[in-house]
Amino acid sequence: MVSRTTDDYQRMAQAGCVAITEPAFWAGFDRSSAQGFYDYFRQLTDTEPKRAATYGINHHCWLCINPKEAEDVGFAHEVISIIPDFLENDNVLGIGEIGLNKNSKNELLILEEQLALAERTNQLVLVHTPHLEDKLKGTNLIMDAIDNTSLDPNRVLIDHVEEHTVRAVLERGFWAGMTLYPDSKCTPQRAADIIEMHGTERLWINSAGDWGPSDPLAVPKCRLELASRGHSDSLINTISYDNPLYFLSQSGKFSVE
Ligand SMILES: [Zn+2]
């Protein structure tokens, strides 16, 4: 929510949102030093929780260097070295969103190092899959990298799945997240189609709330879309509340109260 206004918090609270999780991500610009990430992590672990609490929303976050800024390996190492200082914070759920952006060699190297950090510190993992380059290839590369670790797939969410990647993710035992956007990538309508094709096991929805066109109310809009198609309250709650609650609670820190 770093790039969102307080109006968005208010609208989410009015729509019944009780808790959010915010990944460390690319903020729309490249940071010029590792110190920029140090301040970003302070914002994610201290400032945003206070801002969200004003609206009765529990704020949680994930920490990492995102793949888009991981091309410079030396820079990425500096950022990775400061992450452990923040992992003990009450609102930190794990390492994320790590993954691939252009499926490059350096991105893969930094992904592997951050998976090793999650392994060493027993963290949940949130994975970003490419929007622009080959998403299926990137998703498979990421899952292969995770399979080379001792990380339990049940503690990993592969996010931004779409029609052509969701099956592979679920078949390999991972959780799959559909990140909803208003009119590009996965819309609430497309997510409803995917749920109708694949069911609700280890699958859930989340709202993109970033610096580009995105909508923090995409989850309630998808709930309405499912209801308008005649789906049960039980299915709607599973995909938007119970499944995220189960997955995130594995951190021992996620709270909706
Ligand atoms: Zn992402």
Residues whose N, C-alpha, C, O or C-beta is under 5 A from the ligand:
A	BS01	ZN	E97 H128
